[in-house]
Amino acid sequence: MDEEKIYEQATNILLELKIQPEMLGFDYLRKSIELCVLDEDLINNITTKLYPMVGKYFSVKSSIIERCIRNAINQSYKSKGLLGLNNVYNTIIYKNDYKPSNSELISIIVEKIKLDLLKDNLNSQLQDEKLKKILRED
């Protein structure tokens, strides 16, 4: 998978949710999202595997990772930034009536990125098949 594309999409989504890049939680969330896109098992083991991996990457304790991510989500919730999920998904999926947990928000973002990657992959395959068909006709 294209890790640069995952990084870029995660960044854009977090910005859409009004999570401030200067917050530590921004970087920790982005790294968590990247890792979960690349390894689906991590989302089901957020406290035992994901936080320790992110903590190791940033040289901090996993409890700090969890707290900073929660703080970033709290700030986004208070500023109604989580309503940006509706823009990300292009439909109403969130009404700011509850604050998602760390794992819920990470899962929502990971699924969106995976859907986009799948769509891009399918479009690429269709383009390749169309090209092959054109070349066979000549």
Steps between C-alpha positions, in 0.01 A plus 500: 500500500604856441606621845534860381139496384385357834697771684352772280142375534530461877638853525222647287228321696640613836515858373140468379407399856663820631766310688787743534834383355691654791329261742698187582180303453500598132828320431405207721162464330653521155759233582230279657287533189793419270590189699138378511457543124812288448412241768128441563571296813619810687157663519378208711803526728522871550627505858716188486663544158421831330577748779827324591608504131419870465667569834813321388504702176475830690702382803219558751284280722185350352294673772615835361398393149152406623455822700620729220272332244206530741584868554508563123160331460360703792616826340352399165172403666475830691560703182251286304791396279383139500217613274774501237449122484191578294717682244754219501234238427286730286189407700364549849661244728550718807287765676730606787263330744770289660878496527658194337764303686856495372451162334167602345644810335811316383279225354277748317799672341681173420192365322470815290864480393469129423189565289679773307805279443277218379315736267830633361627146450184396316511810282862427417413140407215621279732743326752221442231272356369774272852566379562131435171477310592799284844356428347164398264674259787663314 
